[in-house]
Amino acid sequence: MMDAEQRQAYWKRNLRLMAVLLTIWALVSYGAGILFVEQLNEFSFLGMPLGFWFAQQGAILTFLVLIAIYVWRMDRLDAEFGITEYEDEVGRS
C-alpha cells in the first residue's frame, strides 16, 4: 500500500503528464488546424493542403498517438510506484 505522500507524488506526476499531453494536443488541433492554417496551407500532404489535413486528420491521429504515449508512460509510473491492475497469478492453477 502507498502512504499519503506516495499517493500525492503519484497523482502529481500523473496530472503533469496529462497536462503536457493535452497541451500538445491543443496546440496541434487548435494551432495547426485554426491559427496557422493559412501558413500551413502553402504546403501539401498527400495532395491536400497541410492546414486542412491537420484540421481533419492530424489532430485525431495526434490524439491517438498521445493516448498510446499516456498508456506507455502510466505503465512505467505504475511499475515505479508498485501499482498493479491484475492479481498475482503466481501459485494459482
N, C-alpha and C positions, 0 to 999 in steps of 0.2 A: 504494500500500500504506500501511496505517496503521502507525505505530510503536506501541510498547508503551503509551505514555502515552495516545495517542488511543484505542486499544482499551479501555483501562481506563475512560476517560471515557465512551465509547460504552456499555459494559456497565453502568456505574454509572447512567447515565440510563435505560437500558432497564429495569434492575431497579427503579429508583424508580417508573417509570411502571407496571410490573406490580404493585408493592406498593400503589400508590394505587388502581388499578382493582380489584384483588382485595379491598381493604379496603371499597370502595364496594359490591361485590357481596356480601360477607359481611354488611355492615350491612343491606343490603336483604333478603337471603334469611333471615338469622338474626334480625335485629332486627324487621323488619316481619312476617315470617312466623311468628315464635315469641314473641319477647319482648314486643312491643307489639300482639299480635293482638287482645287484648280491647279495647284502646282504639281500634284501627282498625276493629273490627267495629261500632262505633257509627255508622260511615258506610258507604254502599254505593256500588258502582261497577258500572254495567251490571246492576243488580238483585242483585248478590252482595255479601256483607259484604266490606269492603275488606281486612281481615286475611286472610280466606280467599283473596281474589283475589291478594294479594301472595304468599301461600304457594304457590299453584298456578300462577299465570301471571306475576305481576310479576317474580319472581326470574329466571325464564327469559328474559323479554323484556329485563330489565335486563342480563343476561349477554350477550345478542345485541348490544345497543347498545354495551356495553363492548368487545366484540370489534371492532366497527366503529371505535370510537374508537382502540383499540390499533393497528389496521391503519393508520389515517389518521396517527396520531402517529409510528408507526415509519417510514412512508414519508417523513415530514418529517425524522426523525432520520437516516435513511439518506442522504437527499439532503444534509443538513448535513455529514455525515462522508464524502461521496463514495462511498457503497456502492451498487452496482447489482446486481440479480439477473440481468440479461439482458446478453448480449454486445452490443457496439455493432454495430448493423446498417449503419452508415454505410459506403458504398463497396461493399457487397455487392449482388449482383443476384438 
